[in-house]
Amino acid sequence: MANRKIHLVIIDPQNDFCDLPADYRTLAATVPALPVVGAHADMQRVAALIEQGGAGLSAITVTLDSHQHVDIAHPTFWCQGDGSPVAPFTPISAANVREGQFRPRLAEALPRVLAYLEVLEANGRYAHMVWPVHCEIGSWGHNVHDDVRRAYNAWEAARVGMVDKVCKGSNPWTEHYSALKAEVPLADDPATQLNTAFVARLRQADRVLIAGEAGSHCVKATTEHIVENFAAAELGKLVLLSDCMSPVAGFEAQYVDFVDDMRRRGVQIATSTEILPELLANR
């Protein structure tokens, strides 16, 4: 039994975010929707860490990006002003919508969408991006990377315990990068508001190891919200596993700035190889 409470948080280790090689996928037709370069290798390192050092872990939480097919961050929600489709990786601002360049396909949603974009932009965290349809609930892409799942299943069997799953993103009216709360929490949906129970579980740990995808978005947003809800004196127990996360292509600078900011705040940065001896000593 572990002596110290070391909690591993794996953010969105899902097929749609992993650059899985063709010979790894069980079905040729299963192609990741939003693959992050380096994510497959990241997840293999996460799996190896659990396999080798799992006896030193007191808890594992897996977060799951969980979207509807029609979602405010998917092309299925939007069209251009002339009614033509909106391509993935298209940024949309409130000004774009007011000018008629883009509009929701559901005409009556226009006031709600404008209000959302205005609040999102006022928050200053992320510009609204239209991503490919990804991590659709019930799809192959929503499933956890096979190596990670096998590793934590073995950990569960050895402990006769359970990996906690935290789903986020099922409300189609707001982006939900962070596992703690949506970018624009909705008053009528508690699932988009701060997950105080998850925060409390993390605060009980002596050490919180953070891995997952993508470093520029969901890892970044989740970690920033954890930091917001921890006391300054607690930040030293947070560890970003730098070899177990990668940024979305084109957002590398955002990822570097995030890591630098976390380091300045007192969050530790380490590789899985560097953290393994600590887990082995904590059996």
N, C-alpha and C positions, 0 to 999 in steps of 0.2 A: 504494500500500500504506500502511495506517495506521501512523503513527509510535508512538503510544501504544496500549496494549492497552485498548480500551474495550469492555466486554462488556454487551450489552443482555439483560436477563432479562425475559421477558414471561410473567406468571403467569396461567395458565388463561384465555387469550383465546378462549373457546369459545362456540358459539352459545347454549347453554342459559343462559349468564350475561349475555347481551347483550339489551338492550331494542330488538330489531330492529324497525323500522317495517314494516308489512305490504308496502309497495311495494319493500322491499329483499329480502324473502324470496322465493326462487325458487318455492316451493310454498306455497300458501295453508294447507295442513295442518301446516306446520312452525312450531310455536309454541314459543318458548323456555320451558323448564321453571322456571327460577329467575332471571328477568331482573333485573338490577341497574339501577336508574334512572341514566342517564348513561353506561352502559357502551358503547353503540354509538358515541357521540361520542368516548369515550376511545379506543376501538380505531381509529377513523379518524385520531385524532391520532398514535397509535403508528405506523400505516401511513405517514402523511405524514412522520414523523421518519425512518423507514427509507428511504423514497423519496428524501428530500432530503439526508439526512446519512449514508446507509448506507456510503458510501466511507470514512467515518471510524470505522466499527465494525469491530473485529477478530473479534468473536464474537457470536452470538445464540443464546440458549437459550429454548425455549418449554416451559413445564410444562403438563401435561394432567391435569386431574381425570379419573379413569378408574374408574368404578364398575360393580359388578354390579347387576342389577335388584333383587335381594334383598340389602340392605345394612343394617347396624345403624343407619345414619342415614336410612333410607328407611321410609315407611309399610308397605311390603311385609313388613318384618321383625317388626312389632309389632301387637298388638291391645290393646284395653282389657280390664279384668278380666272383663267380661261377654262378651268375644269380638268385640265390635264394632270397626270400623276405627279407627285413630288418624289424625287429620288432620295434614297437613303443618303445619310451624311449631309443633309441640307440644314443649315441653321435657320431658324425662324425667329424674328423679333416681333414685339408688339407693333413697332412701326411698320414692318412688312405687312402685317395683317391689316392695320388701319389703312394702308395705301392700296390694299386690294391685291398685293402680289401673291399672297397665300390666304387660304380660308379653310375652315373645317368643312368636311364633306356634309356634315349635318348642319344645315344653315342656322337652326335655332340655337346651336351651341356657341355662336359667335361672341355674344357678350361674356359668357363664362370663360371662354378661351382667352379673350383679351384681358380680362381681369387676372387670370392666372399668369399670363406672360408678364404683365406689369409688376405683379408681386415678385415673381421669379427674378426679374431684372433688378428690382429694387434691393433684393437680398444680395445680389452681386456675387453669388457663388459659381453659377454656371449659366452660360447662354443655352437657350433651348435648342436641342439637336434632334433631328429626325433620324433614328437608327433603323437598320433593317429589323423586320419582325424577328424577335429573339426571345428565348426562354419562355415560349408560350406554354402555359400550364397544360400538362398532359402530353407534351411533345418529347421526342428524343433529346432535343437541345436543352430541355429543362433538367434532364437527368444529371447526376453528379458524375464527374470523370471516373471511369472504372477503377483505376488504380487507387484513387483516394477512397472510393467507397469500399473496396476490398480491404484496404488497410484499416479504416475505422470500423468496419464490420468485425474484423478480427479483434480489435481493441474492445468492442462491445461484448463479444463472446467471452473474452478472457476475464472481463470485469463483471459479467452478467449485468451490464449497465446499458445506458442509452446515450447516443450522441443527440444533442439538442438541435432541432431544426428551426430556423427563424425565416419565415417567408416574408417577402416584401415586394411591393410593386403591383398588386392585383387591382388596385383602383386605377381605372384608365384615365382619370382626370388630372393626375399629377405625376411628375417624375419622382422616382424613389431610389436614388443611388445608394443612400445610406441605409444600413440595417437598423438604425435607431429611429429615424423618422423620415418622412417624405421631404422633398425640397420645398414644397408648399403644403404644409399639413392642412387637412380639411376638417372643418368643425363637425361635420356630420359623419365622419369616419374615424373612429379611434385607432384603426390599424395604420393610419397615416401619421398619427401623432407620436410623441416621444414614447418609446418602449421602455418604460421605467423598470419593469421586471428584468429585462435584459441588462440594463445598466447596473441594477443592484447585484445581479449574479457576477458581473465582471468586477465590481468593486470588492467582492468577497475574496477574490483571488490574490495570491501573493505575487503572481506574475501572469501577464496576459500576452501571449504570442499571437501576432496577427499576420496572416498570409492570405493570398487569394488574388482575384482578378476583378477589375483591372486596377493597377496601381494609380492610374490617372483619374479614375472615376469612383467606383464603388468602394475600393479600399480607402482611397483618399477621403471620401465623404463620411464613411463609417468611422474612421479613425479620428477625423476632426470632431465629429459629434461625441465620441467617447471622451476626447480631451476636454470638450466643453462641459461635460458632466462629471469629470473627476476633479478633485481638489488638486492644486498645484503640487502638493507633496506626494500625490499618488502617481504622477506621470512617469516617474522613473521605473515603475513596474511594467510599463507598456513596452513591447519589443516588436518592431517591424522586421519581419524575416525578408531581407532584401533580395534573396535568391529564390523566393517563393511568390513573386509578383512581378508583373510587367505592365507597361502602359499601353494604351491604345495608340496605334500608329498616328503620328501627327500631334500627339499630346505629350510627347516626351518632356518638353520644358515644364509643363504643368506638373508632371510627376516629380521631376528633380526639385522644383520649388517646394512641393509638398514635403518631400523627405527632408530637405534642408530646414523647413519651418518646424517640423516635428523634432528634429535634432536640437534646434535652438530652444524648444520648449521643455526639453529634458527627456523626451521619448528615446529609447535606445534603438540602435540600428545594428542588426547582426544577421549572419547567415545561418542556415539550418545546421551547417557543419559546426559552427561556433557554439550553437545553443545545445547541440546533442550531448556533450559531456555533462551539462547541468541536469538534463533529464535522466541520464544514466546514473548520476549520483543521487537522484531523488526517488529511486525505486523503493 
